[in-house]
């Protein structure tokens, strides 16, 4: 078995890809960057999703951090996910490349058993652009034209998925990623179901999904039709794109907002009144409580608002390719979020840690990382010496404080926002907190060397699970705390 390593960890090489560093986690999995070269920026790049089917050896745990092992029921879903996802080949669906199972019981030698992290390794396309909704300002949203374009790509991807007889069943911001060119990538088929085979359809019965995005018929008994469930999810996604928030906590009468929506009263109030007539008509058709009355993909595709896009490849004339990234992050710029990520009025006074900030990109990965979209979103910035500062972690800020004092103040702020039972404080602050829609978010706060003088600190607020839009809201609340605002670098 060929091995690659990350610090003290040993990983197998998956179809020629070496695993380098972690970029995310969720539930019983962790996600890493992998490449075919001798460094992360050389050769072809991909993502590796490592799912833990058994507990790693004790030697692995310090470097891996918290690990959750998949249950037998979750393993069944995982096998289905692999079987389904590997068949998907579409521009707006994240590509599944390959998988590798490393079982502790089947490793060849005792040395490998001691060194190699066991689990299921899923090799996936690397969505360099990250989360779509990480670029959108909470309670602001994006323009109708940009929303129209991304929604068109979502419908194109869904049409393909349904054409394979698959229902996704978990459409939500966390599962909508971006390529280096800014195109949408539908991801995570962990809750999918096969509803059509050889022309025969069946009703689905499993209850799953995230409450703010789940269709109301999943809260009733009996079977339900597959396609209307995804249409409902697409409707909630469209609403969230346009206004920067979800419409309700859950689609039941226990939610005052949903009850007001059913009665029609909610449509009289902001943000519904901000939505233009044509997209509002599509929204109301997608969010029909009766699934038999819900718009189909064909009906959506024939709607005047969709026809004006000339398909998902069309970009409205008002938004050129060169302006796409800037238009997508316009709300973040206007609200001041981006000033915290890359302070416009301050210049670094010393070289920053190379692994944190500065990279010379080359190869296929370099062309992706330094694409026009990546630069106009502000995720990377070219310097005068030709190098690039990596700002892909858009939820970060700088403090004019020494690390120890910055850490002390951050902890003081966090304990006001998060129940202490949901906090783990050491070199990295790990937390979980419910968002305003009562859904769990998980993340880490990393306190690192700053670049604005000897007494400066970089703080990364990294989401490891949950809604990216709600995580940005949490980030904004943290940076607005009285204990931090006087020291922010802007």
N, C-alpha and C positions, 0 to 999 in steps of 0.2 A: 504494500500500500504506500503510495507517495504521500508525503506529508507537507503541510505548510504550517506556519506558526504565527501566533499573535501573543506577544509577551511570553508568558510561561505556558500558554495553551498550544496544543498540537491538534491540527485539523487535517483531514484527508484532502487531497486535491480532487476537486469535483470536475470531471471532464476537462482536465487541463487548467482549471481555474484555481489559483491560490487564494486562500481566505486571509484578509488583512485586518480589518478593524470593524467594530460594531457600530451600526448606525441607527438601530431601533430595536424594540422588543415589544412583546404583547402576549399575555396569557402564557402559554407553554412554549413560546418560541422566541428566538433572537435573530436579528437580521444583520448581515455583515456585507461589506464591500469585498469583492473578489476580482482578480485580474489574471490574465494569462502571462503577464510579465513578471519581472523580478521586483517590482514595486507596485503600489496601488495605481500609479498613473501610467504604467507601461502596458502595452498590449490591449486586448479587448477587455471590457469591464462587464460585470454582472453583479447581481445581488444573490446572496445565499441566505435562505431562511432555514435556520436550524431548529428542528422540533425535538424536544426532549421526550423520548419514549420510556426512558428509565433514568434513575438518578445518576448524574455524573459522579465520577470518583471524587473523594474529598479534596484531592490535590487541585481539582479544577475549580472548585467553588469560589475561592477568593477572587480569582481573575474573572470568572463569569458573572459574579454578582448573584442576586436572587434568581432561583430557578424553580419553575413549576413543571411537574411531569404530567404529560397528557394522560387522561383517564382512558379506560377501555372504550367508552362511548366516543370520546374525542378522537381516538385512534381510528375508529370506523369512519368518522366524518373525514378524517385526514386522508385515508385511503381513497375515498370517493373524490375528494378535492384533487388529488394527484391524477387520478384517472380522467377526470373531466378537464382539468386545466391544461393538461398536456395536449389535448386535441384542439385548443383554441389558437388560431392564427389570424389576427385581425389588427389593423393599425391602431385601434382604440381599445385594445385589450392587452394587458401586460402579458408578455410572452413567457411561457413555461419552457425552459430549455432542457433540463434533465433533472434526475434525482439520484441519490445514493443513500443506502441504508448502512449504517455502521452499528452493529450489534455487539455489545460487550461479550456476549457468549460466542460470537463467531470470529472475533479478532484472532489473527494468526498466532501471535506470540504474547507472552506475558508483558513484554516491554511495550507493545502497542496498546495493550489493555490499560496499562498505567498512563500512557501518554495521550492517546487519541480521545477526543471528546465524542462520546457515542450519541447517536440520534439519527433522525432522518434529515438529510441535507437536500433542500429544494433549490435548484439553480434557476434563477429568474432574470428577466430583463431588468436592468438597473434604471429606474425612473429618476434620472438625474435632476429633474425639475422639482422633485419632492411633492408634497401635498398641494393640490390645487387650492384648497380652502385656507392654507397657511398664508396665502398671498392676499387674502380678502379681509378688509377691516370689519370687525363686528358691528352690527347694526347699520352698516353702510351698504355693503354689497358691491356689485359691479354694474356697469352700464347695460342697458337693454341689448345693445349690439354685441357686446362681448358675451353676455349671458346667452343670447341667441346662438352664437357660434359654438360655445361649449355644450349647450344643451343639444344642439344638432349632432355633435360628436357622440354624446352619450346615447342618443336614440339610434345612431348608426351602429354603435357597439352592441346595444341591446337587441337590435334587429338581428344581428349576426348570432348572438348568444341564443336567442329564442329559436332561430333557424336551426340550431343544433339540438333543439329539444330540451334546452337547459333553462331553468329559472334561477336567477342569481340569489334573490331573497335577502340581500344585505346591502342594498344601495345606500350609501351614506358618505359624508365627506371623507372619513378616514380611509375609504376604499377607492377614492378618486385621485389618481396621481398624475404627474406631468412628465413628458419626455423632454429632452434637451431643446426641442423646437417649440415647446409649449403645448403640444398636442396632448389630449386627454388619454389616460390609461386606466381602464377599469380593472381592479385587482381584487384579490381575496375571494376565492370560490369555496370557502370553508363551509358555508351554509347552503350551497346550491342543491338543486334537486333535478333529476331527470323526469320530465313530465310528458314527454312525447317520444315515441319510438315506433319506427316504421309506419308513420302516419296516424298512430293511435295515441290519443291523449288520455291522461288520468288526472283525477283530482289529487291534490296534495293534502297532507294532514299535519305535518310537523309545525309546531309553534316556535318561531325563532325570529331573530332580527333585533334591532335597537328600537325601543319604544317610540321615540320621536319620528321615526321613519317607517314604522311598520304599518301595514294596511289594517283598517278596522275589522275586516272579516277574520283576521287571525285571532281576534279576541272573542270569537264565537265558537260554538261546537260544530263538529262535522268537517267535511272536506271543503277545499276551496280551489278555484281555478288559479293556475300558475301565473299567466301573463299579466292579469290585472294587478297582482301584488307588486311586480316590478314597475308597472306604470304608476302606481301610487308612490312608490319610492322615488321615481324619477320626478314626480310632481313636487314632492317635498324638497328634493335637491334643487329644482328650478327656483322655488320660492327662496331657498337659502342663498342661492347665487345672487338673486336680485336684491335682497334686503339685508343679507348678512346675519340672519337669525332663522331658527326653525319656527314653524307656526304654532306649535303646542308641545306639551310634555308627552302626551300620548293620545291616540285617537279614540278616546272613550269619554263618556259623559262625566267622568270624574275629573276631567280637565276643563276648567272654566272656558279656556280659549277655544277648545274644540266644540264645546256645547254652543258657544256663541257663533262659531263658524257654521254649524249645522242649521242654526236658526236664521243665519244671514246677517246677524247683528255685527259680527266681527268685521265684515267688509266695509263698514262705515268708518273704520278707524285706521290710523297709521300702524303698521307699514303697508297694509293692504291698499290704502288710498294712493300710495306712491307708485303702484304698479300700473304700467300702461295698459290700455284696453286689450290689445291683441295677446300679449303674454298672460294677462289675467284670464282671458277666455280659455286659453290652454290649461292654465292652472286649475280653474274650476272644473274643466272636463276631466283632468287627471285625478283630481281630489273628490270625485263623485263617490259618496259613501257606498252606494250600491255598485258592486263591481261590474254588473251587467251594463251599467250606464257609463262606465269609465271609458275614456278615449283609448283607442288601440294605436299601435305604432303606425298603421296605415293611415288612420285618420289624422294623427299628429303630422305625419309627413306631408299630407295634403292641405294642411292649414296654411292660410296666407302668410302668417308670421314665419313659418318654416320655409315656405317656398321662396321667400324673399332672400334666403341665404344661398340658394342654388346648391344646397348640399353642404355637408360638413367641411369640405375642402375650401369653400368660399370664405373669404375674410372681408367683412364690410369695408367699403372704400374709405370710411372715416378712420379705420384702424388698420394701418399698414403693418407688414411683417416687422418692420423696424420699431414700431410703437407698441407691439403686443405686450411685452413685458412691463413697460411703463404704464400702460393703460390698466393692466391687471392689478398692479400694486398702487394705483393712484390713490385709493382710499387710505392705504397705509402711509403714503407720503403726506397727504393732506392732514392726517390726524397726528403726525409727528412720530409714528412708530419707527420709520426708517431712519430718523435722526438719531435714534438710540442705537441702532445697529451699526451705522456708519456716520458718526458725528460730522456734520458738514463744516462746522466752525472751528474744529480742533484738529490738529495734526499730531500723529504719533511722534513721540520724542525719542524713541529707541526702537530697535528692531524687535519685532514680536517673535514669539515661539514659532518656528517654522511649521511644526505640525499643526499649530492652531490657526495660523493666518496665511502664510505665504507659500505658494507653490509655483514651480515652473511646469506648466502642463504641456504634454506632448502626446503624440499618438492619437488613436481614435477617441480615447477618453478626453484628451486635451481639447479636441475640436468640439466635443459635446459640452465640456465644462465652460469653454469660452465662447459659446455660441451667442448670437445676437440676443436671443431670448434671455439667456442666463445673465448677460451683462445689463440688459435694460430692466430686468426685475430688481437689480441690485444684489443678486446672489454672488456674483464675482465682480471684482473691479480691477482693471489693469493699472499698473503703476508705471512710473516714468522709466524704470529699468527693464520693462517688458515682463515683469512677473505679475502674478495675479493674487489679490487678497480674496480669500474664500469666505463669503458671507452667507453660505447656504443655510446656516443656522440663523434664521431671521429673528428668533426670539432670544436675543442677547443684548446686554447693555454694559456700559463701562462706568466704573466708579472711581472718583479721585480719593481713594482710600487704600491703605495698605491691606493686604489679604486678611490678616487676623481681624482687623476692625471691620472690614467689609463683611466677613463671615459672621461676626457677632451681630451686626445690624440686620443682616438678611435673616438670620434665625429669629431675631426678635419680631420681625415682620411676618415671617411664615407662620409662627405659632398663633398669630392673630387671625390667620386665614384658614389654617388646617388643623383639624383635631390632632392632638399629640399622639393618639393611638394610631394615626395614619402617617406618622413621620418616622423616618430613620435617619438620624443625624450622625455622620462621620465625615470623612473627607469629601464625600458627595452627599448632598441632602436628597433622600428619596422620599416621595410622598404620593399619596392618592387622595383625591378630593372629588366631591360631586359637583358637576357643573350646574348652571342655572336650570337645566332641563332634567336634573336629578340623575344624570348618568355619570358613572365613574370615569375619571381621568387619572392617568398615572404619569409620573415624570421624575426628572432629576434636576437638581440645581448644582451646577459645577462652578467652582470658584477657582479662577486661573490667573496666571500672570497677566497684567495689563500692559498696554503700550503707550500710556500717556504719563510718563514720569515714573520714578522709582516707587512712589506711593500711588499706584493705580491697580485696579483689579478688573478683569473681564469676568462677567457672570453670564453663563449660558443656562437658559431655562428650557430644558429638553423634554419634549413630549415622548413618552414611551408607549402610551396607549390612550385612546379617547379621541374626541372630536377636535380637529386642529383649530377650528374657528373658536370653540370654547376655550381651548388652551391659550390662544392669543388673548382672549378676554382676561384670563387669569394672569398672564404676563403683564398686561396693561395695568391691572389692579395692583400687582406687586410693585411695578415701577412708579406708581402713584402714591406709595406709602410715604408718610411724612418723614420716616426715619431714613429714607433713601434719596428722595428728590433733591435735596440740597447738594448732593455729591455726584449727581448724574453728569456724565460728559455728553455734551450736545454740540 
